[in-house]
Amino acid sequence: MYANDSKAPPRPRLTVPALRKMKADGQRIVSITAYDAGFARSVDEAGIDLVLVGDSLGMVCQGHDSTLPVTVDDIVYHVGCVARGLSSVFLVADLPFQADATLDRALDASTRCLQAGAAMVKLEGAGHKLDVIRFLAEREIPVCGHLGLTPQSVLRLGGYKVQGREASAAKKLLADARAVADAVADLLVLECVPSALAAEITAAIAIPTIGIGAGPSCDGQILVLHDLLGMNSGHRRPRFVKDFLAQGGSVLGAFQAYAAAVRSGAFPGPEHGY
Ligand code: KIV
């Protein structure tokens, strides 16, 4: 294995204002999770816009049943690995379970993530998390919210289920999304929500939405790397997952096929939504 001597000029690195402009221009934001430098290099080469070092690493890398055992040290380690493989992709780090339970903990964990190479942190929920988002944003830390199915709430939710199906739950999700945007988050992940509700939220807020199991109307899409490559991660495959390795023929080809399908609007199809 030798150092890359490619002479291809690097793409300019995406920024927070550039992500917002993509929403305004109707340009879809192609996103994926990654956990190491090797996959990160292929993600970069494929022209994907955004990488999340998700706490999903607890399930797909560490073999746990949930994301709850993941620590800040784990995330910081994987952010460093991924950052070294990227040149132009926007890098987001997940704050793991309870790392955002208090303002001080959130500031400490976020600072470590940014110092390891992330450009934004993601945190789940609304409620008291709105104070955390505001606190971080006031300290120049870009924040991505995460609503709908929030895997860190699995014990209270009683499983990984679609959220916002009933009218009252849908109304609350829309209000939460507005509150997250008003707390000055810069991005919002919507996970496992009905496509019509995700479309309504996307139209209602100025910040870009990134969907996973949230239909085609979000401003961008994200998939977990292992799901996109059709790997058996030891868990039930949700219906929003598509195996792009079968179509792309190689890891790089799979990433390129995924990016093209998101940008053209071919993915997600109606069969991937709720
Ligand atoms: O942890 C993760 O990978 C995530 C994505 C599924 C959005 O939160």
Residues whose N, C-alpha, C, O or C-beta is under 5 A from the ligand:
A	BS01	KIV	T33 G54 D55 S56 V189
